[in-house]
Amino acid sequence: MKKSLIIFSVFVFAVIGLKAQQLPLYSQYMMNAFLLNPAIAGSVDYFPVRLTVRQQWVGITDAPSTQAISGHYLFENMNFGLGGYLFNDKFGPMSRTGLQVCGAYHLKLSGIDSKLGIGLALKAFQFKFDQSKLVTIDDNDPAINHGIITQVVPDADFGLYLYNSKYFVGVAATQLIQLNIDFGDSTVDKNQIIRHYFSTAGYKFTISDDFEIEPSLLFKATFQTPSQVDINCKAYYKKNYWLGVSYRSSKDIAIMLGVKVKKFYIGYAFDYTTSHLKDYSHGSHEILIGFNVTEGKNTGSSLL
């Protein structure tokens, strides 16, 4: 019986599901929430290009690492936003590399001086399971051939995003199709892609001509795992410098800072965990580089 493979499959998906790590974890999603919600495509009047590079749990071998490059654009005459991103996410012997394309219609709600984005995303990624990275008790276990198992997985996301220059509220459901991943054993049918739900909300307070403060929340949940809440607060100076802090209910604390020069900006985040993981990890690092092509007037939302 392919016991080792089955045990490993169940263990990995249980751990990943528990930590909401079937999807990449981001700290600076406030600066690029388009990665979480397709309804954000076209929510600004310029073309934001973003590169995110994240290394999680530094000090732990084969810890999660993520790279993503994204962009979206508003066709103003149609109130329609179009965007997409390329991503690569790796965790131990498993990796996902794929493409997502998003479209969103932005409905003007003049009664409340807001817009409502309604977005749908279609994506496909290659799931890879590299057995050569497994450490087995029995080197002769027939379940482990030290080869590479790959599978192309289609999926879809849906989102809503209500916003104006002062506030935002968004909800999204990702990995809607929930296909099973085949680890090479037809008897294993529980390696399912899990549907995730995201909810965001925030409000920007103007303190003076130079200072703004933006508290926000992110709620993440699945039906199979415990939910998680992020409590965030960012302070802006002259709209071009920012400092932020985030606390996750998973006992992580993230510090963020960044600067914008003309159409370019760069942000950095450092995550520190207060859980027992701190005995093995030196924290997590994330860099975000942005370029606002054709930047004009800003809609006011910091979730780009």
Secondary structure by P-SEA (a helix, b strand, c coil): caaaaaaaaaaaaaaaaaaccccccccccccccccccccccccccbbbbbbbbbbccccccccbbbbbbccccccccccccccccccccccccccccbbbbbbbbbbbcccccbbbbbbcccbbbbbbbcccccccccccccccccbbbbbbbbbcccbbbbbccccccccccccccbbbbbccccccccccbbbbbbbbbbccccccccbbbbbbbbbbbcccbbbbbbbbbbbbcccccccbbbbbccbbbbbbbbccccccbbbbbbbbbcccccccccbbbbbbbbbbcccccccccccc
